[in-house]
Amino acid sequence: MTQQRLDVFQVIADPSRRQILQLLSKDSLTINSLAENFDMSRPAVSKHIKVLHTSGFISINDVGRERHCVLKKEGFDQLHQWLAYYDAFWGSKLKKLESLLKEKHDENNTRL
């Protein structure tokens, strides 16, 4: 049975997965090291790690008998693109507002 790939926002919607990403932003960690940070079973943490891995947010590297989790940029690309769109959208709206306010200010100064 194949696991359905979640939408990027479904992946980050879970607080435990966001916490895993936060922990991995500081350093690569083994699955056991990650599990120590949660009040849930190791298999439950492993399920979250599998979701993050399947969605491209982390890679898992086997080093001896340990499995190290590392952040991957690719998982964040879709988030970045989505945020960049709205950043540009709001930037454009604010520029238009700035221009409109400047025009109104200039009109008021011209009348004086």
N, C-alpha and C positions, 0 to 999 in steps of 0.2 A: 504494500500500500504506500503510495507516494504522498508526501506531505504537501498540502496546497501552499503555494508561496503567498505570503500575506502582503498587502499593500504596505508601503513604507510607513504610513501613518498608523496602521494597525500594529506594526512592529514596535514603534516608539510609544504607543499609547500605554503600554504596560509599565507601571512604575518600577518593577523589578528589572525589566530589560533596560530601562533608562539608567538605573543604578549600576547595572553591569557595565554599560557603556561609560559611565562616569568613572568607575573604578579602573577600567582599561585605558582611560585617557591618561592615567598617571603612569602606568607600567603594564607590561604583559603579565598575565597571571595564569596559574594552572586552574583547571576546573575545580579542584579541591580547595584552592585558595579563595576562589570566588565564592564557593558554597559556604565558606566560613563567615561570610558577611551577611548571610540571610537566615531568617528563622523559618526555613523550609527544608525539605529533604534534598539530598544531593540529586536524586533523579528529577525532582522538580526544577532545580537550577539547571540541570543538563538539558531539559526541554527548552528553557528560555535561551540557553546557549545555542541549541540547534536552530531555533527560529532566527536568532541573530546571524548565525553562520549561513543558513540557507538564503537569507535576505541580503547577504553581502556586506554586513556591518563588521563582521569579524572573520579572521582566519584562525584555524586551529593547526598548530604545528606540533608534531610528535617529536619530543626530545627524550630519548631513552624510553622509559615507561610513563613519562608524564606528558600531558597534553596542554600546551600553552596557548592561551587565547590572546590575540592581538587585534587591535582596531584596524579596519581597512577603510580607505578613503571612498571607495566605490559605493559603499552603502549609504554614504552621506550625500552623494552627488544629486540624487533625485530631490532630497530635502533642500539642498542648496539651490537647485534650479527653481523650485517652487517658491522659496523665500526670495530669491533674486527677482523673480517676476513681480511679486508684490512690493518689494523694495523699490523697483523702478516705477511701478504704478503709483505708489504714494509719493515718491520723489517728484514725479511729473505733476501730480495734483498740487503739491506744495509749491512747486515753481510757478504754476498758473496762479495760485492764490497770491504768491509774492508779487507777481507782475500786476495783478489786479489791484492789490493794495497800494503798490507804488504808483499806478496810474491815478487812483483816487487821491492819494496824497499829493501828487503833482497837480491835479486839477484844483484841489483845495488851496494849494499855495499860489496857483496862477490867479485865482479869483481874488486873493487878498491884495 
